[in-house]
Amino acid sequence: MNYKETGQKILDAIGGKEKVQNLVNCAKRLCFTLADDKVVQTI
């Protein structure tokens, strides 16, 4: 798995890093607080 590529795909799907207000992770998931959830795309 290419973590850099996967991370970029996630950021692209949520509209870029400037849309992230908060990020928490654990071993199996990422939890985002977004400035505008209407920009989210499914991947």
PDBQT receptor file of N, H, CA, C and O in Angstrom, charges set to zero:
ATOM      1  N   MET A   1       0.849  -1.175   0.000  1.00  0.00    +0.000 N 
ATOM      2  CA  MET A   1       0.000   0.000   0.000  1.00  0.00    +0.000 C 
ATOM      3  C   MET A   1       0.895   1.238   0.000  1.00  0.00    +0.000 C 
ATOM      4  O   MET A   1       1.852   1.329   0.768  1.00  0.00    +0.000 OA
ATOM      5  N   ASN A   2       0.571   2.170  -0.860  1.00  0.00    +0.000 N 
ATOM      6  H   ASN A   2      -0.206   2.096  -1.484  1.00  0.00    +0.000 HD
ATOM      7  CA  ASN A   2       1.292   3.437  -0.929  1.00  0.00    +0.000 C 
ATOM      8  C   ASN A   2       0.527   4.450  -0.073  1.00  0.00    +0.000 C 
ATOM      9  O   ASN A   2      -0.501   4.979  -0.496  1.00  0.00    +0.000 OA
ATOM     10  N   TYR A   3       1.035   4.713   1.127  1.00  0.00    +0.000 N 
ATOM     11  H   TYR A   3       1.870   4.283   1.470  1.00  0.00    +0.000 HD
ATOM     12  CA  TYR A   3       0.329   5.574   2.081  1.00  0.00    +0.000 C 
ATOM     13  C   TYR A   3       0.227   7.014   1.604  1.00  0.00    +0.000 C 
ATOM     14  O   TYR A   3      -0.780   7.680   1.844  1.00  0.00    +0.000 OA
ATOM     15  N   LYS A   4       1.264   7.496   0.929  1.00  0.00    +0.000 N 
ATOM     16  H   LYS A   4       2.082   6.955   0.734  1.00  0.00    +0.000 HD
ATOM     17  CA  LYS A   4       1.231   8.873   0.425  1.00  0.00    +0.000 C 
ATOM     18  C   LYS A   4       0.134   9.025  -0.631  1.00  0.00    +0.000 C 
ATOM     19  O   LYS A   4      -0.611  10.005  -0.619  1.00  0.00    +0.000 OA
ATOM     20  N   GLU A   5       0.038   8.062  -1.535  1.00  0.00    +0.000 N 
ATOM     21  H   GLU A   5       0.643   7.266  -1.544  1.00  0.00    +0.000 HD
ATOM     22  CA  GLU A   5      -0.991   8.088  -2.583  1.00  0.00    +0.000 C 
ATOM     23  C   GLU A   5      -2.393   7.959  -1.982  1.00  0.00    +0.000 C 
ATOM     24  O   GLU A   5      -3.313   8.670  -2.385  1.00  0.00    +0.000 OA
ATOM     25  N   THR A   6      -2.549   7.059  -1.028  1.00  0.00    +0.000 N 
ATOM     26  H   THR A   6      -1.802   6.481  -0.700  1.00  0.00    +0.000 HD
ATOM     27  CA  THR A   6      -3.841   6.875  -0.369  1.00  0.00    +0.000 C 
ATOM     28  C   THR A   6      -4.254   8.137   0.380  1.00  0.00    +0.000 C 
ATOM     29  O   THR A   6      -5.412   8.549   0.316  1.00  0.00    +0.000 OA
ATOM     30  N   GLY A   7      -3.317   8.745   1.083  1.00  0.00    +0.000 N 
ATOM     31  H   GLY A   7      -2.376   8.410   1.135  1.00  0.00    +0.000 HD
ATOM     32  CA  GLY A   7      -3.599   9.985   1.797  1.00  0.00    +0.000 C 
ATOM     33  C   GLY A   7      -4.026  11.096   0.858  1.00  0.00    +0.000 C 
ATOM     34  O   GLY A   7      -4.939  11.862   1.169  1.00  0.00    +0.000 OA
ATOM     35  N   GLN A   8      -3.365  11.188  -0.298  1.00  0.00    +0.000 N 
ATOM     36  H   GLN A   8      -2.623  10.567  -0.550  1.00  0.00    +0.000 HD
ATOM     37  CA  GLN A   8      -3.721  12.222  -1.272  1.00  0.00    +0.000 C 
ATOM     38  C   GLN A   8      -5.122  11.984  -1.834  1.00  0.00    +0.000 C 
ATOM     39  O   GLN A   8      -5.870  12.937  -2.052  1.00  0.00    +0.000 OA
ATOM     40  N   LYS A   9      -5.480  10.730  -2.068  1.00  0.00    +0.000 N 
ATOM     41  H   LYS A   9      -4.873   9.956  -1.890  1.00  0.00    +0.000 HD
ATOM     42  CA  LYS A   9      -6.828  10.407  -2.552  1.00  0.00    +0.000 C 
ATOM     43  C   LYS A   9      -7.890  10.820  -1.530  1.00  0.00    +0.000 C 
ATOM     44  O   LYS A   9      -8.946  11.337  -1.894  1.00  0.00    +0.000 OA
ATOM     45  N   ILE A  10      -7.597  10.588  -0.257  1.00  0.00    +0.000 N 
ATOM     46  H   ILE A  10      -6.739  10.168   0.038  1.00  0.00    +0.000 HD
ATOM     47  CA  ILE A  10      -8.541  10.979   0.797  1.00  0.00    +0.000 C 
ATOM     48  C   ILE A  10      -8.685  12.492   0.829  1.00  0.00    +0.000 C 
ATOM     49  O   ILE A  10      -9.803  13.004   0.877  1.00  0.00    +0.000 OA
ATOM     50  N   LEU A  11      -7.567  13.218   0.803  1.00  0.00    +0.000 N 
ATOM     51  H   LEU A  11      -6.659  12.802   0.764  1.00  0.00    +0.000 HD
ATOM     52  CA  LEU A  11      -7.623  14.683   0.808  1.00  0.00    +0.000 C 
ATOM     53  C   LEU A  11      -8.364  15.219  -0.409  1.00  0.00    +0.000 C 
ATOM     54  O   LEU A  11      -9.152  16.156  -0.291  1.00  0.00    +0.000 OA
ATOM     55  N   ASP A  12      -8.120  14.636  -1.572  1.00  0.00    +0.000 N 
ATOM     56  H   ASP A  12      -7.480  13.874  -1.669  1.00  0.00    +0.000 HD
ATOM     57  CA  ASP A  12      -8.826  15.060  -2.786  1.00  0.00    +0.000 C 
ATOM     58  C   ASP A  12     -10.333  14.858  -2.641  1.00  0.00    +0.000 C 
ATOM     59  O   ASP A  12     -11.122  15.698  -3.074  1.00  0.00    +0.000 OA
ATOM     60  N   ALA A  13     -10.730  13.737  -2.030  1.00  0.00    +0.000 N 
ATOM     61  H   ALA A  13     -10.090  13.054  -1.679  1.00  0.00    +0.000 HD
ATOM     62  CA  ALA A  13     -12.149  13.415  -1.890  1.00  0.00    +0.000 C 
ATOM     63  C   ALA A  13     -12.876  14.358  -0.934  1.00  0.00    +0.000 C 
ATOM     64  O   ALA A  13     -14.082  14.567  -1.068  1.00  0.00    +0.000 OA
ATOM     65  N   ILE A  14     -12.153  14.926   0.026  1.00  0.00    +0.000 N 
ATOM     66  H   ILE A  14     -11.173  14.757   0.135  1.00  0.00    +0.000 HD
ATOM     67  CA  ILE A  14     -12.801  15.831   0.983  1.00  0.00    +0.000 C 
ATOM     68  C   ILE A  14     -12.593  17.296   0.638  1.00  0.00    +0.000 C 
ATOM     69  O   ILE A  14     -12.987  18.180   1.399  1.00  0.00    +0.000 OA
ATOM     70  N   GLY A  15     -11.983  17.553  -0.491  1.00  0.00    +0.000 N 
ATOM     71  H   GLY A  15     -11.662  16.836  -1.109  1.00  0.00    +0.000 HD
ATOM     72  CA  GLY A  15     -11.840  18.933  -0.943  1.00  0.00    +0.000 C 
ATOM     73  C   GLY A  15     -10.530  19.600  -0.579  1.00  0.00    +0.000 C 
ATOM     74  O   GLY A  15     -10.401  20.815  -0.726  1.00  0.00    +0.000 OA
ATOM     75  N   GLY A  16      -9.551  18.837  -0.107  1.00  0.00    +0.000 N 
ATOM     76  H   GLY A  16      -9.655  17.849   0.012  1.00  0.00    +0.000 HD
ATOM     77  CA  GLY A  16      -8.235  19.385   0.207  1.00  0.00    +0.000 C 
ATOM     78  C   GLY A  16      -8.002  19.576   1.693  1.00  0.00    +0.000 C 
ATOM     79  O   GLY A  16      -8.945  19.590   2.485  1.00  0.00    +0.000 OA
ATOM     80  N   LYS A  17      -6.735  19.722   2.067  1.00  0.00    +0.000 N 
ATOM     81  H   LYS A  17      -5.969  19.710   1.425  1.00  0.00    +0.000 HD
ATOM     82  CA  LYS A  17      -6.379  19.809   3.487  1.00  0.00    +0.000 C 
ATOM     83  C   LYS A  17      -6.924  21.048   4.172  1.00  0.00    +0.000 C 
ATOM     84  O   LYS A  17      -7.102  21.056   5.390  1.00  0.00    +0.000 OA
ATOM     85  N   GLU A  18      -7.192  22.095   3.403  1.00  0.00    +0.000 N 
ATOM     86  H   GLU A  18      -7.048  22.088   2.413  1.00  0.00    +0.000 HD
ATOM     87  CA  GLU A  18      -7.740  23.314   4.006  1.00  0.00    +0.000 C 
ATOM     88  C   GLU A  18      -9.170  23.124   4.501  1.00  0.00    +0.000 C 
ATOM     89  O   GLU A  18      -9.670  23.955   5.258  1.00  0.00    +0.000 OA
ATOM     90  N   LYS A  19      -9.831  22.057   4.092  1.00  0.00    +0.000 N 
ATOM     91  H   LYS A  19      -9.425  21.382   3.477  1.00  0.00    +0.000 HD
ATOM     92  CA  LYS A  19     -11.197  21.760   4.542  1.00  0.00    +0.000 C 
ATOM     93  C   LYS A  19     -11.230  21.020   5.874  1.00  0.00    +0.000 C 
ATOM     94  O   LYS A  19     -12.293  20.904   6.484  1.00  0.00    +0.000 OA
ATOM     95  N   VAL A  20     -10.089  20.517   6.338  1.00  0.00    +0.000 N 
ATOM     96  H   VAL A  20      -9.225  20.610   5.842  1.00  0.00    +0.000 HD
ATOM     97  CA  VAL A  20     -10.025  19.736   7.570  1.00  0.00    +0.000 C 
ATOM     98  C   VAL A  20      -9.842  20.670   8.762  1.00  0.00    +0.000 C 
ATOM     99  O   VAL A  20      -8.877  21.431   8.824  1.00  0.00    +0.000 OA
ATOM    100  N   GLN A  21     -10.772  20.604   9.702  1.00  0.00    +0.000 N 
ATOM    101  H   GLN A  21     -11.556  19.986   9.652  1.00  0.00    +0.000 HD
ATOM    102  CA  GLN A  21     -10.650  21.380  10.934  1.00  0.00    +0.000 C 
ATOM    103  C   GLN A  21      -9.988  20.561  12.027  1.00  0.00    +0.000 C 
ATOM    104  O   GLN A  21      -9.283  21.107  12.875  1.00  0.00    +0.000 OA
ATOM    105  N   ASN A  22     -10.213  19.238  12.011  1.00  0.00    +0.000 N 
ATOM    106  H   ASN A  22     -10.786  18.795  11.322  1.00  0.00    +0.000 HD
ATOM    107  CA  ASN A  22      -9.653  18.353  13.027  1.00  0.00    +0.000 C 
ATOM    108  C   ASN A  22      -9.549  16.955  12.436  1.00  0.00    +0.000 C 
ATOM    109  O   ASN A  22     -10.363  16.571  11.597  1.00  0.00    +0.000 OA
ATOM    110  N   LEU A  23      -8.556  16.197  12.867  1.00  0.00    +0.000 N 
ATOM    111  H   LEU A  23      -7.894  16.508  13.549  1.00  0.00    +0.000 HD
ATOM    112  CA  LEU A  23      -8.364  14.827  12.395  1.00  0.00    +0.000 C 
ATOM    113  C   LEU A  23      -7.898  13.976  13.562  1.00  0.00    +0.000 C 
ATOM    114  O   LEU A  23      -6.966  14.339  14.279  1.00  0.00    +0.000 OA
ATOM    115  N   VAL A  24      -8.560  12.832  13.745  1.00  0.00    +0.000 N 
ATOM    116  H   VAL A  24      -9.318  12.537  13.162  1.00  0.00    +0.000 HD
ATOM    117  CA  VAL A  24      -8.183  11.869  14.770  1.00  0.00    +0.000 C 
ATOM    118  C   VAL A  24      -8.095  10.520  14.083  1.00  0.00    +0.000 C 
ATOM    119  O   VAL A  24      -8.944  10.188  13.256  1.00  0.00    +0.000 OA
ATOM    120  N   ASN A  25      -7.080   9.742  14.417  1.00  0.00    +0.000 N 
ATOM    121  H   ASN A  25      -6.390  10.012  15.089  1.00  0.00    +0.000 HD
ATOM    122  CA  ASN A  25      -6.973   8.422  13.812  1.00  0.00    +0.000 C 
ATOM    123  C   ASN A  25      -6.726   7.357  14.866  1.00  0.00    +0.000 C 
ATOM    124  O   ASN A  25      -6.218   7.629  15.954  1.00  0.00    +0.000 OA
ATOM    125  N   CYS A  26      -7.098   6.145  14.510  1.00  0.00    +0.000 N 
ATOM    126  H   CYS A  26      -7.510   5.924  13.626  1.00  0.00    +0.000 HD
ATOM    127  CA  CYS A  26      -6.743   4.970  15.286  1.00  0.00    +0.000 C 
ATOM    128  C   CYS A  26      -6.261   3.931  14.277  1.00  0.00    +0.000 C 
ATOM    129  O   CYS A  26      -6.035   4.272  13.115  1.00  0.00    +0.000 OA
ATOM    130  N   ALA A  27      -6.104   2.717  14.675  1.00  0.00    +0.000 N 
ATOM    131  H   ALA A  27      -6.288   2.440  15.618  1.00  0.00    +0.000 HD
ATOM    132  CA  ALA A  27      -5.544   1.698  13.793  1.00  0.00    +0.000 C 
ATOM    133  C   ALA A  27      -6.405   1.405  12.567  1.00  0.00    +0.000 C 
ATOM    134  O   ALA A  27      -5.880   0.981  11.537  1.00  0.00    +0.000 OA
ATOM    135  N   LYS A  28      -7.710   1.621  12.660  1.00  0.00    +0.000 N 
ATOM    136  H   LYS A  28      -8.136   1.965  13.496  1.00  0.00    +0.000 HD
ATOM    137  CA  LYS A  28      -8.594   1.201  11.579  1.00  0.00    +0.000 C 
ATOM    138  C   LYS A  28      -9.377   2.311  10.904  1.00  0.00    +0.000 C 
ATOM    139  O   LYS A  28     -10.029   2.056   9.891  1.00  0.00    +0.000 OA
ATOM    140  N   ARG A  29      -9.340   3.535  11.420  1.00  0.00    +0.000 N 
ATOM    141  H   ARG A  29      -8.810   3.742  12.243  1.00  0.00    +0.000 HD
ATOM    142  CA  ARG A  29     -10.175   4.563  10.809  1.00  0.00    +0.000 C 
ATOM    143  C   ARG A  29      -9.616   5.967  11.036  1.00  0.00    +0.000 C 
ATOM    144  O   ARG A  29      -8.766   6.201  11.895  1.00  0.00    +0.000 OA
ATOM    145  N   LEU A  30     -10.135   6.885  10.226  1.00  0.00    +0.000 N 
ATOM    146  H   LEU A  30     -10.826   6.695   9.528  1.00  0.00    +0.000 HD
ATOM    147  CA  LEU A  30      -9.849   8.310  10.357  1.00  0.00    +0.000 C 
ATOM    148  C   LEU A  30     -11.160   9.010  10.648  1.00  0.00    +0.000 C 
ATOM    149  O   LEU A  30     -12.173   8.705  10.019  1.00  0.00    +0.000 OA
ATOM    150  N   CYS A  31     -11.162   9.930  11.577  1.00  0.00    +0.000 N 
ATOM    151  H   CYS A  31     -10.339  10.177  12.088  1.00  0.00    +0.000 HD
ATOM    152  CA  CYS A  31     -12.357  10.706  11.900  1.00  0.00    +0.000 C 
ATOM    153  C   CYS A  31     -12.057  12.172  11.625  1.00  0.00    +0.000 C 
ATOM    154  O   CYS A  31     -11.176  12.759  12.254  1.00  0.00    +0.000 OA
ATOM    155  N   PHE A  32     -12.786  12.760  10.691  1.00  0.00    +0.000 N 
ATOM    156  H   PHE A  32     -13.501  12.283  10.181  1.00  0.00    +0.000 HD
ATOM    157  CA  PHE A  32     -12.575  14.136  10.273  1.00  0.00    +0.000 C 
ATOM    158  C   PHE A  32     -13.679  15.040  10.793  1.00  0.00    +0.000 C 
ATOM    159  O   PHE A  32     -14.837  14.629  10.866  1.00  0.00    +0.000 OA
ATOM    160  N   THR A  33     -13.336  16.252  11.150  1.00  0.00    +0.000 N 
ATOM    161  H   THR A  33     -12.396  16.587  11.091  1.00  0.00    +0.000 HD
ATOM    162  CA  THR A  33     -14.288  17.337  11.321  1.00  0.00    +0.000 C 
ATOM    163  C   THR A  33     -14.021  18.270  10.152  1.00  0.00    +0.000 C 
ATOM    164  O   THR A  33     -12.939  18.846  10.045  1.00  0.00    +0.000 OA
ATOM    165  N   LEU A  34     -15.008  18.418   9.277  1.00  0.00    +0.000 N 
ATOM    166  H   LEU A  34     -15.888  17.950   9.365  1.00  0.00    +0.000 HD
ATOM    167  CA  LEU A  34     -14.829  19.200   8.059  1.00  0.00    +0.000 C 
ATOM    168  C   LEU A  34     -15.508  20.552   8.164  1.00  0.00    +0.000 C 
ATOM    169  O   LEU A  34     -16.530  20.702   8.834  1.00  0.00    +0.000 OA
ATOM    170  N   ALA A  35     -14.928  21.524   7.495  1.00  0.00    +0.000 N 
ATOM    171  H   ALA A  35     -14.098  21.402   6.951  1.00  0.00    +0.000 HD
ATOM    172  CA  ALA A  35     -15.512  22.859   7.455  1.00  0.00    +0.000 C 
ATOM    173  C   ALA A  35     -16.817  22.847   6.667  1.00  0.00    +0.000 C 
ATOM    174  O   ALA A  35     -17.758  23.562   7.013  1.00  0.00    +0.000 OA
ATOM    175  N   ASP A  36     -16.880  22.040   5.609  1.00  0.00    +0.000 N 
ATOM    176  H   ASP A  36     -16.116  21.459   5.328  1.00  0.00    +0.000 HD
ATOM    177  CA  ASP A  36     -18.067  21.973   4.747  1.00  0.00    +0.000 C 
ATOM    178  C   ASP A  36     -18.206  20.555   4.229  1.00  0.00    +0.000 C 
ATOM    179  O   ASP A  36     -17.484  20.161   3.313  1.00  0.00    +0.000 OA
ATOM    180  N   ASP A  37     -19.124  19.778   4.798  1.00  0.00    +0.000 N 
ATOM    181  H   ASP A  37     -19.711  20.098   5.542  1.00  0.00    +0.000 HD
ATOM    182  CA  ASP A  37     -19.260  18.384   4.388  1.00  0.00    +0.000 C 
ATOM    183  C   ASP A  37     -19.928  18.202   3.029  1.00  0.00    +0.000 C 
ATOM    184  O   ASP A  37     -20.021  17.076   2.542  1.00  0.00    +0.000 OA
ATOM    185  N   LYS A  38     -20.388  19.268   2.415  1.00  0.00    +0.000 N 
ATOM    186  H   LYS A  38     -20.312  20.183   2.811  1.00  0.00    +0.000 HD
ATOM    187  CA  LYS A  38     -21.001  19.172   1.086  1.00  0.00    +0.000 C 
ATOM    188  C   LYS A  38     -19.963  18.926  -0.010  1.00  0.00    +0.000 C 
ATOM    189  O   LYS A  38     -20.330  18.539  -1.120  1.00  0.00    +0.000 OA
ATOM    190  N   VAL A  39     -18.679  19.142   0.276  1.00  0.00    +0.000 N 
ATOM    191  H   VAL A  39     -18.381  19.456   1.177  1.00  0.00    +0.000 HD
ATOM    192  CA  VAL A  39     -17.635  18.963  -0.731  1.00  0.00    +0.000 C 
ATOM    193  C   VAL A  39     -17.124  17.527  -0.797  1.00  0.00    +0.000 C 
ATOM    194  O   VAL A  39     -16.317  17.207  -1.671  1.00  0.00    +0.000 OA
ATOM    195  N   VAL A  40     -17.569  16.662   0.096  1.00  0.00    +0.000 N 
ATOM    196  H   VAL A  40     -18.224  16.922   0.805  1.00  0.00    +0.000 HD
ATOM    197  CA  VAL A  40     -17.071  15.293   0.163  1.00  0.00    +0.000 C 
ATOM    198  C   VAL A  40     -17.529  14.495  -1.049  1.00  0.00    +0.000 C 
ATOM    199  O   VAL A  40     -18.689  14.555  -1.457  1.00  0.00    +0.000 OA
ATOM    200  N   GLN A  41     -16.579  13.739  -1.620  1.00  0.00    +0.000 N 
ATOM    201  H   GLN A  41     -15.636  13.690  -1.289  1.00  0.00    +0.000 HD
ATOM    202  CA  GLN A  41     -16.863  12.846  -2.735  1.00  0.00    +0.000 C 
ATOM    203  C   GLN A  41     -16.569  11.425  -2.274  1.00  0.00    +0.000 C 
ATOM    204  O   GLN A  41     -15.685  11.218  -1.444  1.00  0.00    +0.000 OA
ATOM    205  N   THR A  42     -17.286  10.459  -2.793  1.00  0.00    +0.000 N 
ATOM    206  H   THR A  42     -18.004  10.627  -3.468  1.00  0.00    +0.000 HD
ATOM    207  CA  THR A  42     -16.991   9.070  -2.454  1.00  0.00    +0.000 C 
ATOM    208  C   THR A  42     -15.853   8.583  -3.340  1.00  0.00    +0.000 C 
ATOM    209  O   THR A  42     -15.728   8.981  -4.497  1.00  0.00    +0.000 OA
ATOM    210  N   ILE A  43     -15.030   7.714  -2.769  1.00  0.00    +0.000 N 
ATOM    211  H   ILE A  43     -15.132   7.390  -1.829  1.00  0.00    +0.000 HD
ATOM    212  CA  ILE A  43     -13.920   7.143  -3.538  1.00  0.00    +0.000 C 
ATOM    213  C   ILE A  43     -14.018   5.642  -3.547  1.00  0.00    +0.000 C 
ATOM    214  O   ILE A  43     -13.175   4.971  -4.142  1.00  0.00    +0.000 OA
TER     215      ILE A  43
